[in-house]
Every structure is written in structure tokens, then in C-alpha cells.
Amino acid sequence: MERQIPRLEAERLTRRFGGRAVVEDVSLELMPGEVTCLLGPSGCGKSTTLRILAGVDRQDAGEVRIEGRQVSGRGVHLPPEARSVGLMFQDFALFPHLTVEGNITFGLSGPREERRRRAGELLERVSLPGFGPKYPHELSGGEQQRVALARALAPRPRILLMDEPFSGLDERLRDGIRDATLDLLKEEGTAVLLVTHEPGEAMRMADVILLMRAGRVVQQGAPYNIYNRPVDRLAAAFFSDVNVIRGRVQGALTETPFGQFLAPGVPDGAEVEIIIRPQHLRIDFDRGGRGPNPTPEEGVPARGVVERARFMGKESLVEFRMDFDGSILKATVPAVFLPRPGTPMWLTIRRDRCFVFPVATAAE
């Protein structure tokens, strides 16, 4: 089966400002009907990458190709208007003097009735039927966002670049608008690049996530794989709170108060970090009901005392001060679980839910 050509392809992009690499050696592909997400903290280079792909900025090295045709690099640089790429930013930038219909049809060619029909069709799809005669100042933030989406999709772009498009919305509106946006993009078969700093947004919308840090892509893959197979401690911690337990390796094993953990390939004497998410700690009032010989998967129970407990809505967060070193470990439990501070309990960790990384590779 012949491999499908990416709608947009970037190869080894680098961009420097004042001698500092803001984007370094970034490569990516946007495939038809897929959402690719550039995810990372503020300042990691994701928006600069998007600007290079759009043609708004120019890389110092690397190439950009659209459907196999070079548009930037090796002495070539097509401006944004020559790339047939749709753009949608956090600032919706609707024209205040134009109606909703006028905003959506702005820049479209063809007979007026055809343009009006396209606007009406898109307004139906974004759940704003009959909004064509309204002006932007008459709309809520969520409504303006949906009009901006309709405007971006009106010319049927084969590629859409979106930079933090939902960050200005009320949290209660985001999920519904994200889902409606995703459905519409999939139906249109658009190749999408979404830039965001929110892990939940990336997990909800992306087919492929590129996790960026300090200008580089540190990990790339499907959301499930990125979450469950992080490359280092910082990658794991970007998606959720984590607990960190340190130990030293001897014979490819690390001894901890929770038992031994495998550390294959790590030299003897090296220090490692064992990473465990709060939802993967198990809490019991006694030694876990396991007796003196717990199974290898369950590990060894370790005693801690409840420091505080808080109900978070869908779950409860319980913090323990551990007997073995006085450190704090966090555990989450579904629904309401609010033990009193000072209550002693036992915690166990499943080895198959842990990540073990050499300390030297986990950036401080």
C-alpha cells in the first residue's frame, strides 16, 4: 500500500533569536483528517514553530513542504497567502464592522449566493443558526470563537493551524466547543496542527502529540503512549501530579521501602527516580491485607500518616507523611474519602504502574 503524502511536512526546523535557539531540530508531519498537537509549557517554542509553518516567520535552518512541494527553505520562502493554510489564533480578530456572515465570507470568491450558503451551512454546524446578521459585539466569547472557527473553515483549507484557540474561553464552555470543533474538522478532512499548553486539551483532541521542551520535541506519539510511556520525569509530570521516590541501583535492582524495582541497563551505584502517579497508590488501614508475603506486583506496604485530605469533586486527594523518610506522598481516590489527619495507613505501589529513570537524565 502506497504511503499517503503528508499535507504539511517540516524537517529539522531551527530558529534563533539573539544567538539562542528558540526552535531546534523540529520535524513533524500533518496528515489528512488528523489533529497533531504541539504541547508544552509557555516559551518552549511551539508558537514560533507554528508561525514558521504559516510563513509568518522564517526559520534559520530546515524545510517546510506542503503536499510534497517546498514552500520554505533552500532559498525559497512563500508568504502566508500563497500557502493555502487556514489560521486560527487565541485572539479571534473578528472584523467589528462586519456582520457574522460578512466575517465568514470575507475573502471568499464566487457568486454571493454561494458564499452566503457556505456561511449558513457553517453556522448550522457550529450551532449558531440565524446568527448571520449579528455583529461581533453582540456575541459572547464562546460564540465569537465559533464564528472564528467557521471563518477559518469557510475556504475549505486543506491545512489548519490553531494557536491556543480555546484558552480565552470560560472553562464551562471549552469541552463542548472543543468537541464540536473536532467533529467539524474530522468531517472536513482537514489536516490540523493545534498548539496548546494544556495536557487535557491535547489528550482530548489530538491523534498525535509532540511534547516540546526548550525548543525541542522530546517525545512524540499517540496520547495513550505519551501518557503511559513518558521518556523522563518531566514528561510524566507534565500530564499529572507525580510522586518521586529515590534509590540506588545494585544488580539492576533498586531497593526502596516499597520493595525492589527493576532498573535494567542502569549501572550499579547510580541513583534513580521512581515515578508513581497519585491514582496508582493503593491505600489500606492495615498492612494491605496481604500478610508478610505480598505478591511481586503488589510490592511491600509502607506506613504513612495522613497529613491532609481534600475532596476535589470527582475524587479525593490524600497526602501522607511517610514513616521511612518524612516525605509527602499523594494519593487520589474516586469519590469521597476524607480520613482524619494523623490517621496511620499503609500504601502499596504496583510496579507495572511505575516509571524508573536515572537521576542524571531527569532535568532539574
N, C-alpha and C positions, 0 to 999 in steps of 0.2 A: 504494500500500500504506500503510495507516494505521500511524503510528508507535506503537511499544509504549510504554506508560506505565512510567516507572521505578518500581521497588518503593520506593526511597527517593531523595529529591532534597533537596539542600541548596543554598541560594542565598545567596551573599555573606555567609557567617558571619564574625563578628568577636567576639573575646573578649579583654578586657583585664584585667590584674591590676596594681594599683598604677599605673595610667596607661600601662602597657606593653602593646602588642598582642601576645598570645601566638598568636592565630589572627587572620588579617587577610584578608578578602575571599575566603574559600574557598568554591568551588562544586563540586559533584560529583553524579553520578548512579549508582545501583546498579541494574543490570538483571538480570532473572531468569536464573539459570544462569551468571552471570558472577562472576569474582573481581576486585574492584577493590582495588588496593593503595595505601595511603598509605605512602610510602617517604621516609626522611630521617634525619638524624643525631639523636641524643638532644637533646631540648629544642627541636625545630623546630616543635612544636605539633600533631603528628599524634595523640597520645593524647588531648589536650584536644578535638580535633575529634571523635574517636570518642565521648568522654563527652557531648558536646553532642548528637550523633546519638542516643545511647542515652537521653537525658533525665536523665542523672546530673548534668550541668552545664547551665547556661543561658547562651546567647550574649547579647552586648550588642547585636548587630545581626544581621539576616539571618533566614532562614526555613528550617524543615525540614518536608518533606511526605512522607507515606507513602502510596503509591498514589494520589497526587493530593490527599490530604486533609492540610490543615495541622495539624501537631502541636506546632509551636513557632514563636513569632514573632507580632508584632502583637497582643500581649496574650493569646496562647494558649500554654499550656505543659502538655502531657500528661506525667504521670510515667512512668518506665520500664515499670511493669507494665501501663500502658494502651496501649503501643505495639506489642505482639506482636512484639518484636525479641529474638532469641537473642543471648546474650553469652557470650564465652569469653575468659578472661584468662590471663596468664602464670602466675598463682597459680591452680592448678586448683580450690582451695577445695572439695574433696570433703568431705562430712559424715563425720567419722571414726566416728560411732556407727551409721551406716547401712551395709548391705551394698552391693556394687556395684549389684545390682538395685534396691535402695532408693534409691540416689543417682540412678539413671537415671529411675526412675518418680516421683521426688519432684516434686510439683506437677502431675502428670498427672491428668486426670479420666477417668471412665468405669469400667467393670467391672474388677475386679482381674485377671481372666484376660487381658483385652485389654491392660492395662498391662504385664503380665508378658511377653506375646507380643511387644510392641513392644521391650521391653528385650532379650529373647533375640535378636530379629532384628538389632538394632543391635550387640550383642556379636559376632554372627557376622560382621557387616560390618567391624568393626574388629579382626577376628582374635583375639577373646577369648572363644571359645565355652566355656560352662561356668563362667565367672568370676562369675556372678550371686551365689553365696553368700559370696564372699570379701569381706574388709574392706579399705579403702584402705591400711592399714599393711602389708598382705601383698603389696602390688603394687610393682613397680619404677616409676621415674619415667615411662618410656615407656608403661607400662600405665595409670598414673593419667591420663596425658594422653589416652589413647584412651577411657577411661571418661568423662572430662570432655567430649570431643567427642560421645560417644553421648548424654550427658545434655543437651548443648546442642541436639542434633538431635531428641531424643525428642518434643517437642511439635510437630514439623514446622514450625519457624519459616520464614516466607517471606523473612526477612532475618536474617543472622547477622553480628554484629560481633565480630572477633577481634583482641585486642591482644597482640602478641608471644607467641602461644600456644606456640611451639616453642623459645623461647630458653632454657628451663631444661633442655632435653634433651641427652643425650650426642650429640656430633656424628655418631657412627656410626648412631644411631637416626633422625636427623632426616629424611633423604631418604625412607626407606621410609614413615615416618609422614606426612610431607607428601603423598606420592603417594596414600596410602590416603585421607587426608582430602580431597584434591582430587577423587578419584574419587567419593567418597560425596556430596560437596557438589554435584557436577555431576549425579549421578543424582537427587538430591532436588530439583533445580531451584532451589536456594537462591540468593538474591542476597547476595553476601558482600563485606564490607569487611575487609581484612586490614591491620593496622598492623605495620610491621616496620622495623628499621634495617639489615637485611641485603639488599644488592642481589641476591645469588644466590637468596635465598628469593623475592623479588619476581619475578625473571625466571622462576623455576621454576613459580610458582603463578598469577601474575596474567594476566588478559586485558587489563586497563588499569592503568597505573601513573601515580600522581600524585606527582611528586617535589616534596617540600616543603623549604623553607629559610627560617629566621627567620619562621615563621608563615604564609608564603605558598606557594602552588603555583607553582613556577617553570617546570614543564613537565608535560604530560600526553599520554599516548598508549600505543600498544601497546609491549610490551617491546622488540621489534626496532627500532622507530622511536626510542624513548628512548635506546637504546644507540648506534645508528648516526647519529643526528642530534641530538646534545646541543646545548642552547641556549647553553652557555658552558663555560669551562674547568672550573669546579667540578662541573657536571653530568657532564662526561666523566670527571673524576677520581673521582666517587663510585662508579663501576662498575668501575674498574680503575686500576692504576698508569698514569701518563702521562708522556711526555717533553715538555718545553716548550722551544721554540726561539723567540727573539725576533728581530724585524726591523722595518724601517721601509718604509712604502709609498711607491712612486713610480709614478705612472701605472697604478694598480690592480694593481701587482705588488710583491712583496716579495722582495728578493734575500737568499739565505742560502747557506751553504756547500754545501747540498744542491740548489742551483739556485733558480729563481724559482717563487714560489707566487702564485696569483691571490688578490686581496683586493678583490673588487668592492664598490663603494659606500663604501670607506674612503678618507678624504681623504689627499692627499699629505702626507708628513711624519709621519703618525700611526704609533704603534708598535703592532704586532700580536703575538699569541702564536700560534705554530703548534703544534698539539697532535697527538701521534702516540702510539698505544698500543705497548707493547713488542713485541707479537706481529706488528706491521706493519713493523718494521725488518728489512731483509734484510742478512745478514752474508756477506762473502766474504773470501778470503785475499788477493786482488789487487784491481784496480780494478773488480771486479764482473764481469769477463769481457765488458765492454761496449765497451771501447776508448774513444777520445776523444769519440764522439758517441752518448751514451745516448739512448734514446727519451724523449719528453716525460713518459710515465707513470712511467718509472723514476727520473728525476731524475739528479742528479750525485752520484757516490760521494764520501764524505768519510772521511778516515782517523781511526781511533781506536786506542787501545792497551787491551788487556784489563786491567781493574783487579781484577776477581774474577769467579768463575763458581761457581754453586751448582746442584746437582741438586735439584729441588723435587718429584719424584715423577712427575708426568705430563709435565713439561717442565724445561728448564734455563734459568736466569736468568743472563745475562752482562751485566756492567756495563763500559762503555767510557769512558775519559777521552779526550775528543775533542781533536785537534790544534788546531782552529781557535780555541778559547777556553778549553780546560781543563775544560769542563763534563762532567758524567757523564750518559750516555745508557744506558738499559736496554733489552735485547732479550731476548725469550724464544724458545726453540727447542724443538720437540717432542722427547721422549725425552732421551737423554744426549748433552750437548755441553759439554765442560769444557776449553776451551783454557787454556793456562797464562797466569798474569798476566805482562804485558809483551809478549804476542804482538800485533803490529800487524795490524789488519784494516780492511776498508773496509765502510762502511754506506751503504745507499741507502734512500730513503723513497718510497713510492708516493703521488703527490699525491691520488689518489682515496680514500686511507685517512686523510687528514689533516683537521683542523678548524682554521680560521683565525678568530680572534676579536680584535677591537680590545682593547687592554690596558685602556682606560677602562671596558669593560663587564664585565671579569673581576674580581670582588670579591677584594681582597687578604686 
